Amino acid sequence: MFDVVVVGAGPAGSMAAKTCAERGLNVLLIEKRQEIGTPVRCAEGISKQSLGKFLKVDKKWIAAEVFGAKIYAPDGTEVVMAEEMAGNEVGFVLERKIFDRHLARLAAKAGAEIIVKTAFVSFERVGDKLRLKMNKMGERWEVETKILIGADGVESRVGRIAGIIKTLKKSEIESCAQYLISDIKIDESYTYFYLGKNLAPGGYAWIFPKENNCANVGIGVLPSMAKATAKEYLDKFIEKIGVKGKIVELVCGAVPVYGEITTAVTDNIMLAGDAAYHSDPITGGGIANALSAGYHAGVVAYEAVEKDNFSSSFLMKYDELWKTDFGWKLGRNKKIQEFLLKLDDDMLNNLAKSISGINIREMSVQAIITELVKRNPSLIEILRNF
């Protein structure tokens, strides 16, 4: 019998396990892969502020420190942002293979039991608790728990079996491909973002620098708009902008861009991170929200065990916490994403030109919209609801 079982040892899962264990709960953290932190399906960017909220920064898992970002419109118009204007995707570029393992070790140090090569299969209710069925290194294994936290990624098995989420539509998920490229020549002080419907329909391309002249070069596209695979778009992007270097690694994956879900809980169960669609609908960034969600889930799990109340009505405290923290931004940014998807490349070029060279003091969605409206009054009526 465990107080809490967490499925998935990514940032959300490890943070949840760590938070629970630090409060004295009996915690099990399982990971279906044989190695935590691999494969890396992430551009690995996070703001310094978001990371510092929960962890003391260790240079061992910082691949690069960046001081700004450059965004390119389809025609090449450049919008530059300095450090004080940096959004959630700039600040640090992590080495996720090291970072995720470090976070899992912190959970273990706090007292959580961690088992890899163990996959969640299903659950059944036994009184007010759950009996979990798992595949542990090829063998069937069952445990009982009071609380189950699903941090098992997009299309979460925990979430789908519990009936909290459903299979995403093609307009609610980004298909992504990313190369790790060595011997690349870029200014490593910046992260780079490239827009355009022909370049990356429904998404964008990126270059995130890493140490030793390496960089993550990737692309995300919306399947409902794309006419080819994400990898095919990525190859065309690399050829178009003339990226030189040696491809070391290729990873492919998916990122939810659903927005804010109604609830991430049911009796005995909470979802966190990509499992609860906590990635930003505009940027696709999810590490910061995953850490926050994992922490909030851990706090509420502890309170539920202390009160011996595992009902959905009690666990809705978790919904209140993550919605107040960042959930409202997911809902707003989903609406803005839908607006941006309607813009053709000519309009993107014009909008970029209108704010190119402007010193935006705060780099946030609200600040960008404010600057755009100042210079494009016709947007006022369109964006009034935002």
N, C-alpha and C positions, 0 to 999 in steps of 0.2 A: 504494500500500500504506500503510495506517494501522496503528498499534499498537492504537488503540481507536477505535471508532465508537460514538457515543451517539445514540440516537433519542429525541427529545423534549427541548425546552429549558425545561421547568418547573424547579422547585427541585431535584428529584432529578437530572435530567439535567445541568443546568448545574453543580451541585456535583460530580458525577462527572467531568465534563469538566475543570473547574477543578483538581480534585485530581490527575488524571492529568497534565495539562499542566504543573502546578507541579513535577512530578517528572521532567519532561523527555521525556514520551512524545509521539508524533505523534498528535494527536487531531482527530477530525472530529465536530462536533455538528450534527445536522440537526433542523429543525423544519418540520412540514408546513404550518403557517400562514404567512402572509406577514408577520406581526408577532408577535414574542415578547411574551407577557404578556396577550394578548387571544384570545378573550373570557375574563373572569374567572369561573370556575365554582368559587367558594370564598367562605366567609364572611370569610376573611382574618385570622383570629385566631391568635395564637401567644404563648407565654409569653416573658417577657424572658430567662429562663435558657436556653431552648431556642435562641433566636436568637443569644444572645451566645456560645454554644459555638463558632460557626463564623464569625461576621461581626461587624465593628465597626458598630454601629448608626448609620445615617445618617437624619437627620430628614426627608430628601427622600422616603423611602418609608415613613414612619410616618404613617398617616392619623389615628390617635388613640392616646392612652395611657390605659388604664383601670386602676382601682384596686380593682376588685371585680366580683363577679357576683351576679345575682339569679335564682333559680330559682323558677318558679311551678307549683304543683300544679294539677290541673284545677279545683279550687274556689277558686283564687287564693291559697292559703296560700303565704307567701313564705319562702324560705330565702336568707339573705344571707351572702356570703363576702367577707372583707376581703382586702387585697392579699397579706398573708403566707399566706393560705390558697388563693391563686389556682391553678387548674389550668391545663392546657395551652391552654385556649381563651381565656384572658384575659391581659392584660399589654400587648400591642400589637395594634392592628388595622392591618394593612399596607395599602399601596396597591399591590396585586399587579402592576398594569400597570408600575409603576416598579420595584418590587422584582425581578421576574423579569428585566427588561432589565438591571438593575444586576448581577445575578448572572451573566447571560450575558456581560456586558462584562468581568467579572472573569475568566471562563474565557478569553475572547479575549485579554485582557491577559497571561494566563499562557502563551498560545501556541496555544490551540485554534483551529481553523478552524471558522467557523460559517456555515451556509448555510440560508436559509429557503426556504419554498415547495418543500420537498423531502421527499417521503414515502417511507418504507420500504415495499417491496413484498414481497420474499422473500429467501431466501438459499440458497446451496448450498455444500456442503463441498468444499474443494479441499485435499487433504492434511490438515494440521493447522490450516488457516486457513479463513476464510469468504469467499465472494464474494457481496457484497450487490447486490441489484437494487433500484433506486430510481427514483422519478419526480421528476426535477429540473426544476421550472418547465415541466412539460408534456412533457419529453423523457426518454427512457430513459437511465439512468446507472448504471454499475457501478463498484464499488471493492472492494478486498480488505482484510481486517482480521484481526488476531489475536484481538481481543476485541470482542464486541458487547454493549453495555449497553442494555437496553430500559427506557426511562423514558417510555413512550408512553401512560401513563394506563390507566384501567380498561378492561378488554377489550383489553389490549395485543396488537397484531398480532404483535410480536416473540415474546411469551410463548406465544401460541396456536400459531403456526407451529412454534416450538421444542418444543411439547408440554409446557411447564412448567405452564401454567394451562389451564383450560377455561372455557367460557361460564358465567357466574354464574347461579345460580338466583334466583328472585324473592325468596327469603328471605335472600339474601346480598348484596343491593345496595339502596342507598337511592336513590329518585328525588327529586331536589331542584329547587326553583325559588326564585329570589331576585330581589327588586326592589332597586334603588338608589333611595332616596327622599330628596328634598331638602325643606327647610323643615319638618323633623320636630322635635317638641318632646319631648326626653327628657333625663334626667340623663346626660351623656356620660361620667361617671365609671365607669359600669357597662356590662357586657354583660348581655343578658337572655335567659333560656331558658324556654320554656313547654311543659309536658307535658300529655298527655291522649290517650286512644285515639280519642276523637271529633275532637279538634283535629288530631292528627298521628299516625295509627295507625302504630305501629312506629318512630316517630322523635320529633322535637320541632320547635318553631318557635324562631326566634332574632331578636334585634335587636342588631346590632353597630354602635356609633356610629362615624362618620367625621367629618372636619373640615367646617367650614362648615355646620353643622346638617344634615348628611346621615347616612344610616345604611343598612347592609345589612339588609334585612328578608326573611327567608327561611324555608323549611320543608323538612324531609326526611320522606318517608314510605316505608314498606316495601310494595312492590307486591303482595306476598302477602297483605297485610292491608288495603290501601287499596281504596276503592270509587270513587275519582275520581282525577283527575290531581293531581300535586303543585301545579300552578298553581291549580287549583280550591280545594284546601285552603288555599293561601296567601291567596287572595282572601277566603275565609271568615274566616281568622284576622285579617286586617287589619280587616275589618268588625266582628268580635267585640270586639276590644280597642280599637277606635276610633283606629287610626293615621291621623294627618292629615299631608298633605304631597303633593308632586308626584312621580309616578313618572318617573324619568329613564332607567332601564334595566331590562331583564329578561334574566336568564340562566337556563338550565335545564341540568341535567347529572345525573350519577350518581356515587355514592360507594360503593366496596366496603366491606362490613361482614362480611367472610368470617371474619376471625380470623387465626391464624398458619398459613401454608402450610408444607408439609413441607420444600420446598426452593425456592429462587429461582434455581437454576443448572442448567445442563447444559453439555456440552462447548462452550467458547468463549463462552458466553452467561451474563449475569447480568441480573436484573430488579430495578428499584428504584422506590420510591414506589407510587403507585396500581397500577402494572403488576404489582407483587408483593403487592397487597392490604394495603399497609402502613398504611392508615387505621384509626383506632381504632373498634372495633365499637360503642362506646357513644356517643362524641361525634361520630364522623365526621371528627374533626380529623386532618390528614395532613401539614401543612407541616413540622413538627418532625421527624417520622419520615422524611419524604422527604429532608430535608437530611442526616440521619444516615446513611440508606441510601446516598445518593449518595456521601458521603464514604467509607464503608466499601467500596463497590464500586470507587471510584477507587484506594484503597490496595491492594486485592487485585489489581486489574488491573495495577498497576505491578509487584507482586511476580511475577505470572504472566509478564509480558513479560521481567522480569529473569531468571527461572528457565527461560524458554522452555517453559513448561508450561501448556497451556490446557485441560487435562482437567477434567471435572466434579469429580473427586476433589480436585484442587488448588483449584478455585474454591469448594469447600465451606467454605474458610476464611471466605468472605464470609457464608455461612449462619451460621456460628458467631458472627461479629461482630454481625450485626443481631439475631439471636435473643437473644444475651446482653444487648445494648443495650436493645431494646424489644420484641422478638418475643414474649417470655414474657407481656408485658402484653396483647398482642393475643389470645393464647389464653385467658388468664384473663377478659378483658373480654368476649370472645365468649360465654363461659358465663354471665356475669352479665347480658349483654344478653338471652340466651334466657330467663333467669329473670324479668327485668323485663317482657318481652313477655307473660308470663302474668298479670301483675297488672292488675286492672281499675282504673278511675278512683277508686273508693272506697278501695281499698288504697293507691294512690298518695297520696291525700289524707291518709290516716291516718299513713303513713310520713313525709310531709313535716311534718305537725303535730308528730310526735314529736321531730323535730330542729330545728324552727323556733325561732330564737332561741338556739340552742346555739353556743357559741364553739368551732368546730372548728379546732384549731391548724394542722392540715395538711390542705389540700384535695386529697385523692387518693381513688381508689376504695376503697383499703383503709381509710382514715380514715372515710369515709362509712359503709361497711359496719360498722365497729367501733361507731360511734355508733348506728346503727340497731339492732344486736344488743343493745347496752346497754339500749335503751329498748323493745325488742321481742324478748324472750327466745325467743319461738316461732320466730324466724328462725334460731336457732342450728343446728338440725338441717338446715334447708333449705340453709343457706349453708356448712355444714361443709366441703364440698369446695373452697370458694373460699379 
